[in-house]
Amino acid sequence: MRTELLIGGKWGPGSDGQRITVFDPATGDEIASVAAGAPEDASRACDAAADAQPEWAAEAPRIRSEILRGCWQILIDHTDELAEMITNENGKPLADARGEVAYAAEFFRWNAEEAVRIHGSLGVAPSGGNRILVRHPPVGVVVMITPWNFPAAMITRKVAPAIAAGNAVVIKPPSETPLTALRVADLMQEAGLPPGIVNVVPTRRPAEWYDAAVDNQATRMVSFTGSTATGRRLLRRASDRVLKATMELGGNAPFIVFDDADLDAAVAGAMTAKMRHSAQTCTAANRFFAEAGVADEFVEKLATAMGALTVGSGRDEAVNCGPMISSAAIDKIDGLVKEAVGAGARTAIGGTPVDGPGYFYRPTVLAGVAAGSPITRHEIFGPVAPVIVFTDHEEVVSWANDTEMGLAAYVYTTDLTKALHTGERLAYGMVGVNRGAMSDPAAPFGGMKQSGLGREGAGEGIYEFCETQYIAAQW
């Protein structure tokens, strides 16, 4: 377990000696103490990244590719260790944690292949006077801020394409889950990544940390995953220096079940879309729209499936719904449920926190929820499924789009024409058709509207960390 800052390839304390206490959300117990970086440590890390980056960018793409493939292999080799660490500080069930490690590692393998495929172009100006050469050099130093819900994958999804393109990075992991970030960086260095290419600086002073990193002259880009409210603030601050930015922000995913859907498949997909990683994902289904002809049966089947979940510590292999990240999360979830019930919703199952140590909430299904009610306006980030009945296909698309968020959406129907027609009208960056999961390193992950800017993954992902340079040449 690494518990110090990583700057320029060296481990050490923060300049002011402060520490971050890491807690197990399943018990509330302290599990580690991690060095907290001060703003000057963030700036120092940016300087270290700037010193290391030119030589890394000058390496042959094949060399960068092979090191990334080594990073993939070393994460796979340490799957059990990393999964246990994720479960300890994040709470997610071990099976989900192992899945996260596999997913996180795959970004290294995918971008190892992309590193040798950054293409430019050569053309002739229409006037015939010169050649047009276009190339894609790396941005330089990238500041990254990652969330607690995927302590490994939200790092590798950013770091892998960034370093594949020849950049160096400075990471601020969340104070709730810094251990995984530090260990992943440690393993990357073991795999042969040169010192200073990846720097990790946890902090207790995130706003000051960010200001210091953004104001450092070496910083050329910001990549953030987190809430829309925080993303807006970070974008405003990054604009002071006109920094390039990618933002993967909040969601409010609709899950639409038409009358002709395979209902058992829809319920299974709903459980995946809602409850994967204990319902604490930005792509989690947040609002369930069931057509009137199947609504009652859908509620009944979904409540049965939710009631069959085992709630408890993620370290227990039998558990498939772990703790929420904090007591504040429980308060938010419970407040939304109580407000919905007070407005006339019916609790089909669950609806209350679990007494005892740790931060647990019972898997919940709410029937009779009104479209546009408060619980449908907020990202719940917990095991609560509000179900809204619809009768008009045009209206349900309107309801689904009635949000400033536009990350993920789900559609269940056996009519392919209806599925694609609906999907094309949904203002979301990603649409799952008869699927409850859609994330893949080979696919462009990202949202529309206030759910983000840019894409992570696929062929698009690596170019987010590149500039576009045009050279006018004559020969």
JODA-V825132 format. One record per residue. SS is DSSP state (@ for helix, = for strand, . for the rest). PSI is psi in whole degrees, 0 to 359 (NA if undefined). Layout:
SS & PSI
SS & PSI
This chain:
. & 124
. & 134
. & 12
. & 173
= & 149
= & 110
= & 123
. & 29
. & 1
= & 144
= & 137
= & 173
. & 167
. & 159
. & 337
. & 5
. & 6
. & 159
= & 158
= & 128
= & 128
= & 132
= & 151
. & 114
. & 346
. & 339
. & 339
. & 2
. & 150
= & 135
= & 344
= & 164
= & 126
= & 142
= & 138
. & 123
. & 142
. & 169
@ & 322
@ & 333
@ & 323
@ & 317
@ & 321
@ & 322
@ & 321
@ & 320
@ & 318
@ & 319
@ & 318
@ & 324
@ & 323
@ & 334
@ & 318
@ & 317
@ & 322
@ & 318
@ & 330
@ & 347
. & 151
. & 139
@ & 325
@ & 325
@ & 314
@ & 319
@ & 314
@ & 324
@ & 319
@ & 321
@ & 325
@ & 324
@ & 320
@ & 311
@ & 320
@ & 327
@ & 318
@ & 318
@ & 335
. & 27
@ & 310
@ & 319
@ & 312
@ & 321
@ & 318
@ & 321
@ & 317
@ & 314
@ & 320
@ & 317
@ & 341
@ & 327
. & 348
. & 147
. & 149
@ & 321
@ & 318
@ & 322
@ & 318
@ & 320
@ & 322
@ & 318
@ & 316
@ & 317
@ & 315
@ & 315
@ & 324
@ & 334
@ & 328
@ & 317
@ & 316
@ & 313
@ & 342
@ & 324
@ & 325
@ & 334
. & 329
. & 10
. & 30
. & 105
. & 148
. & 201
= & 157
= & 127
= & 175
= & 133
. & 144
. & 329
. & 345
. & 3
. & 336
. & 167
= & 149
= & 109
= & 130
= & 129
= & 167
. & 82
. & 162
= & 155
. & 315
. & 249
= & 127
= & 126
= & 128
= & 135
= & 122
. & 157
. & 172
. & 343
. & 336
. & 81
. & 333
. & 309
@ & 325
@ & 342
@ & 307
@ & 330
@ & 333
@ & 313
@ & 317
@ & 308
@ & 327
@ & 312
@ & 332
@ & 324
. & 351
. & 16
. & 171
= & 153
= & 154
= & 122
= & 132
= & 102
. & 164
. & 149
. & 338
. & 327
. & 60
@ & 341
@ & 317
@ & 318
@ & 315
@ & 320
@ & 322
@ & 316
@ & 320
@ & 314
@ & 326
@ & 321
@ & 322
@ & 327
. & 356
. & 6
. & 131
. & 152
. & 142
. & 348
. & 324
= & 123
= & 138
= & 122
. & 90
. & 161
. & 158
. & 359
. & 69
@ & 321
@ & 314
@ & 321
@ & 311
@ & 317
@ & 316
@ & 318
@ & 317
@ & 323
@ & 346
. & 131
. & 341
. & 336
= & 130
= & 354
= & 152
= & 133
= & 124
= & 140
= & 127
. & 204
. & 154
@ & 320
@ & 315
@ & 320
@ & 320
@ & 315
@ & 318
@ & 322
@ & 317
@ & 318
@ & 320
@ & 332
@ & 339
@ & 328
@ & 13
. & 51
. & 144
= & 148
= & 141
= & 139
= & 120
= & 106
. & 200
. & 167
. & 168
. & 65
= & 126
= & 147
= & 107
= & 125
= & 113
. & 162
. & 327
. & 10
. & 152
. & 105
@ & 322
@ & 319
@ & 323
@ & 319
@ & 317
@ & 318
@ & 323
@ & 320
@ & 321
@ & 311
@ & 330
@ & 314
@ & 357
@ & 135
@ & 42
@ & 33
@ & 19
. & 61
. & 152
. & 338
. & 4
. & 138
= & 126
= & 332
= & 127
= & 121
= & 115
= & 129
= & 148
@ & 323
@ & 339
@ & 2
@ & 311
@ & 317
@ & 322
@ & 314
@ & 315
@ & 314
@ & 321
@ & 319
@ & 321
@ & 316
@ & 319
@ & 322
@ & 340
. & 353
. & 148
. & 119
= & 134
. & 193
. & 134
. & 344
. & 342
. & 119
. & 338
. & 346
. & 135
. & 10
= & 105
. & 193
. & 160
. & 167
. & 336
. & 168
@ & 328
@ & 323
@ & 318
@ & 315
@ & 318
@ & 312
@ & 312
@ & 324
@ & 319
@ & 320
@ & 313
@ & 320
@ & 318
@ & 317
@ & 320
@ & 335
. & 3
. & 356
. & 153
= & 134
= & 110
= & 329
= & 151
. & 215
. & 5
. & 156
= & 164
. & 129
. & 154
. & 184
. & 157
. & 176
. & 86
. & 145
= & 137
. & 135
. & 131
= & 139
= & 128
= & 124
= & 162
. & 28
. & 139
. & 140
. & 136
. & 1
. & 163
@ & 322
@ & 338
@ & 354
@ & 346
. & 147
. & 109
. & 317
. & 47
. & 173
. & 56
= & 127
= & 100
= & 132
= & 127
= & 133
= & 140
= & 158
. & 339
. & 126
@ & 322
@ & 322
@ & 321
@ & 326
@ & 319
@ & 315
@ & 316
@ & 322
@ & 356
. & 65
. & 153
. & 351
. & 155
. & 52
. & 293
= & 151
= & 158
= & 140
= & 129
= & 119
. & 151
. & 359
. & 106
@ & 321
@ & 314
@ & 319
@ & 311
@ & 323
@ & 319
@ & 313
@ & 320
@ & 336
@ & 352
. & 127
. & 67
. & 144
. & 336
= & 136
= & 125
= & 121
= & 112
. & 32
. & 138
. & 357
. & 142
. & 350
. & 134
. & 133
. & 338
. & 1
. & 149
. & 109
= & 127
. & 171
. & 171
. & 174
@ & 226
@ & 18
@ & 4
= & 176
= & 132
. & 177
. & 147
= & 134
. & 176
@ & 194
@ & 333
@ & 329
@ & 319
@ & 329
@ & 342
. & 334
. & 19
= & 156
. & 167
. & 118
= & 133
= & 132
= & 122
= & 117
= & 149
. & 132
. & NA
